[in-house]
């Protein structure tokens, strides 16, 4: 009940049990619960962070992300349906000028075999992909999501199924001085324009249920995430997209020295549905690899296929793995927060299905880095990290960034 965010206080009391006529029942006890409901509405105007996600390595979450500052305004109606549901409307403007809007309803489900929730609504989102990709994108969406398990901000395994439709528009950057001219690579121009995506997505994650002490900077435990998405008619985008990510954290000596191993695999297979869907994958649906806490040593989207002007155009299949050793940070304040120093070695690659013709082709697409870093958990919000990497192997067109700082934050 407290997690619904609809109530301020709860008072439980024991009273003598009575029958329908008011007579005291010997030895009988009733538990009486009194709940004080919060104000029926909440208005918020202020600052927030939105997430820009990338693929590859993860820790108790589907993907690490780089937050972007945005101004937010929202109105939330608590317990709007009498069953702890919350209806909300949100409008956000990011530091790049991109806007987003969401009108939705969230409903906790108490009668399910496992506590869960459902949410549905409509949204509008503008996204600028600069500087890694020379285009921006708009998306008008309808969604319905069922979830079994706690929200992502609370440790615990969950499974969710989401249906959504997205009317998207890929808009290449306009030239700064030449009217009606574009400042984008030919690959981006070829995929510009509107497209309609209709999809069903399944996600299952341990979400820190089996990691200790902190799920964002653990020293022992297991973690895993599975994403499967199927897109098709009535949309004009068709594919089957799958990602599997896992990690194991093994203490070598108590929590003083721990080893960590992560592995990640992902692929997208285009489905044409007899000509009803596009025969090639869309730039918005492919995988992007690189960035702080994702593939250290490379810029966000810095690994893999590039357009004629250096645009990251994504890939259809990726692989990655890392091996780390960590120890508590040698300062009492940071150590108390759960901060750890780590060394790492990482391998990974991103390419297209047509290019994966043999084991040697996989080896050719693999990049290698090694380095050192510091990670600090930010309470239940996420993780902050600074790292330095030595690039041992890179591909043509890859964008490297040896020194990196990153945040992975979760709100909800």
N, C-alpha and C positions, 0 to 999 in steps of 0.2 A: 504494500500500500504506500509506503514512504517513497519508493522509487517512481511512483506515478507522478510525483511533483504536484499533486493536487491538494495535499494536506499539510498543515503546519505541525500539529501535535496529535499524539494518541495517548489516551489514558485507559488503562485496563484495571478493572476492579473485580473482586470476588464478592458475590452476594449469595444469601441463602436461596436455595431453589424453592419455588412455590408452584402449586398446581393452578389450574384455570380459575379456581375459586378464591385464590389468594392464600390458601393454607400452606404453611411451611412444611416442606418435605424433609423428614429426618435424614441427616447425613448428606443431603443434596446441596450442590454448589453450582451456581451459574457464573460464567465469566462474562462481564459486561464491558464492551469496548466503546469508548467515546472518541470521535475524531473531529478535529477542528479543521474545517476546509479553508484553504487559502483564498485570497481575493479571486473573483471569477475571471479577471482579465489581467494581462501583463503586457506592458508597453516597453520596448527597448529601442534606444537610439544610441549608437556608439561605434566602436571599432571591433574588428574581428579578424580572423585569418581564414582564408580558403585554401584548399589543398590542390596542388598540381602533382598528379601521380605519375610514376614511372614503373616499369616492370623490373624484375630480377630478384634481388634478395629481399627477404622480409623477416620481421620478428614480431610474432603475435599480431599480425595484421596483413591484409592482402597485399599492400605495397607501401613502401616508404614514400614520403611526399615532402615537397618543398612548399611551405606556406607563403601566401601572398597577402599583404595587408589590404583590407577592404572596409568601407563604411557600411554599417548595417542599420536597418530599421525593421521592426517587427511588431506585430500584434498577435497575442496568443489568448485564446479563450479556453480556460481550464474547465474540465468536467462538463464540456458543452453538451454531451449527450446523456449525462447522468451515470455513465459507466467508466469514469476516469479518463475518458477520451479528451484529446486536446486538438482544437482547430487553430491553424495559424496562417498568417500571411507575412511573407518576408520580401524585402527589397534591398539589394546590395549593390554597391559600386566599388570596384577594385581600384588599386593604385594605377592601373593602366587604362582606366576609363571603361572597362567592361562591366556590364550590368547583369544582374540575375534576379529572377522573380519566382516565388513559389507560393502556391495556395494548396494547402494539404490538411489532412486529418490523420492523427495518430491514435490508435486504440490498443491498449494492453489487453491481452487474452489470458484470463486466469483459469479457464476451464480446460485448456489444452493439456495433453499428457505432460508437457513441459511448459513452464511459463513462457509466454512469447508475446507477439504483437502483430498488428497489421497496420499498414499505412497506405494512403492513396492520395492522389492529387494531380495537379498540373503545374508545369514549370516552364520558364523561359531563361535561357542562359547564353551569354556572349563570352567567348574565350579567345584571347589573343595568344598565339603560339610563339611569338617573338621571344628571344632572338634565335631559337633553334629551327623554327619553321616560318616561312614568309607568308603566312596567311592567318586569318581569323575565322571564327566559326560561330554560327548561331544554332541553337537547338530549341525547338518547341516540343514539349514532351507530355505524355500521359503515363502514369505509372500506378502499379498496385503491387505491394510487397507483403509477403507473409514471412514471419520470423519465429523460429523456435529457439528459445534461449535468451540470455540477457542482452542488453545493448552493448555495442562495441566498447563503450567506456568502462564497462564492468567486466572483470576477468571471468571467463566461463565459455565453454563450447557453445556454438550456435550453428544453426542451419537456416538459410533463407532462400526463398524463391521469389523472383521478381519478374513481372510482365511489364513491358513498356513499349511505347511507340515514340519515335523521335523523328521529327521533320527537321533535317539539318541542312545547312547551307555553308559550303566552303568558299570563302571569299579571299582571293589573292590580294596581297598588299598593293595599293596604288602607288604609282611613281610620285615622288615628292615634287617634281618640277614639270613633268610632261603630262598635260591633260589627257585623260582617258587611256593612259598607258599603265601597265602593271610592272611592279618591281618584284617579281617572283620567278622561280625556276620553271622550266618547261614541264617538269614532272608535276608540280603543284597546279599549274594552269590546266593540265590535262584532266585533273580530278576536281576542278572547281565547279561550283554550281550546286543545286539542291539535290538531296537524296532522301529517301524515306526508309527508316530502319524500324522493323518490327521484330522484337526479340523476347526470349525467355531465358533467364539466367539463374543458375543454381550455385550457391556459395556455401561451403562448410569450412569451419575454422575452429581450432582448439582455443584461440584467442586468450592465451596465457593461463589456461586451466591447469597445465602440467609443468609450469616453469616457476622457479624460485630465484631470488627473493622478490625481484621486481620483474614483471613480464617484459618490460622494455629493455632492461639490461640484466638478463638472468645469468646465474652461474651454474645452474643445473636444470635439467628437465627436457621435455620434448615439445615441439610445436609443428603444426601443419596447417595448410590451407589448400582448398580445392575450388577452382572456378570453372564452370562449364556454361557456355552461352551458345544458344542456337538462334540464328536470325534467318528470316525468310518471308515469303508472301504473307500478307499483302504488301510488304515492303519490297523495294527494289534492290536491297542489299541482302545477300544470302551467305551464311558461313556457319561453321562449327568451330568454336574457339575454346581451347582448354588450357588451363594453367595448373600446375602442381608445384607446391613449395613446401619444404620441410626443413627442420633443424633439430639438432641434438646438442645438448650442453652437458658435458661430463666433467665433474670436479676431479682434479688430479690430487689435490691436497686441500681438503675441506673447501672453504670458499676463497682460500688464498691464491690458488692457481687452478684455472679451469680451461678446458678446451671446448671449442665450438665448431660445429660443422654445419653448413647450409648448402642446400641444393635446390635448384629451380629449373623447371622445364615448361615451355609453352609453345603452342602452335595454333595456327588458324588455317582452316581448309575451306576454300571458296566452294559454295554450293549454288549451282546455276538454276536449279528447279526447272529444267526444261526450257531455259531461255527467259524465264520470268524475272531473274535477278542478274545483276552485273557479273560478267565473267572474271573480273579481277577484284581483289580486295581493295577497300577504301582506305585512304590515308588516315582517316580518323579511327579506324578499327585495328590497325596494325600495332605491333609491340614497339616500345621505345626503351632503350637500355642506356643507362649512364646517369651519374649524378651522385651527390652526397648520400651515403648509406645505401646506395643502390648498386653501383659498380664504381667503387672508389678509384679515383685517378682519372676518370673521364667526365666530361661535362654532361649535363642532363641531355639525353638524346644524342650523345656524342659518338656512340658505337653503332656501326652498321651502315646500311645503304644510305647514300646521299644523292641529292639532286644536283643539277648542273651548276648551281650557285651555292652549294654547300648546305642546302636544306636537308634536315633529317626527314626522310620519307618513310621510316619505319621498316620493319621486317615481319615475315610471316612465321618464323620459328626462332626461338632463342633457347640457350642453355647457359647454366652458370653454376658455380660452386665456390665456396670459400672455406678456409681453415683458419681458425683464430686461437690465440692464447691470451688470457686476460688475468689481471690481478687487481685488487682494490687500489684506488688512487692514494698515493702516499701523503695525504693531507686530511686531518681529522674531520673537517667540515664537509669536504667533497665525499670522503669515504662514508660518512654518516648518511649522505644522500643516496648512496648506492653507486657512486661513480667508479669506473674501472678504466685502467689503461689496457690497451690491447695491441697486439701485433697481428697482421693478417697477410694471407696470400689468397688472391682471387683469380679465377678463370671464368671466361664467359664469351659468348658470341651471339650475333644477331644476323640473320640472313633470310633469304626467300626460299620457299620449298623447291623451286626449280633449280636452285644452286646446290642443294644438298643431294648429291648424286653418289657419294661414297664417304667412308670414314675419313679419308684424306681431306675431303672438302670440309668436313666438320672441324678437323684440326686446323685447316687453313683459316677458318673464320674465327678461331679462338684467340682472345686477347688475354694477357697475363699481367697482373700488378701485384705489388707487395708493399707493405708499409706499416705505419704505427698510428695510433689514435687514442683519443679519450672520449668516453661516452658517459653521460650523466642522465639518469631518469628524472623527468620533470613531474614527480608525483604520479597521479593517475592520468595525466594529460598526454604524456608521450616521452620523447627522448631527444636530447641535444648531443651533437657530436662534432668534434674537430679531428681531421685526419690529414696525413701526408702520405702520398703513394709514389713509389718508383715504378714507372711504366716499363715493364720488361718486354712486352710485345704488343704492338698495335697495328691496325690496318690502315690502308690508304684512305684518307679523308676523315679519319677519327679525330675528334677534338678532345685534347687532354687538358686536365686541370689538376695538377699534383696536390695542391693545398686546397682543402675544402672545409666548409662549415655547413652544417645542416640541422634542421629541426623536423621532427616527425610528431605532429600533434593530432589529438583526437578530441572532438567535441560531440556532444549529443545528450 
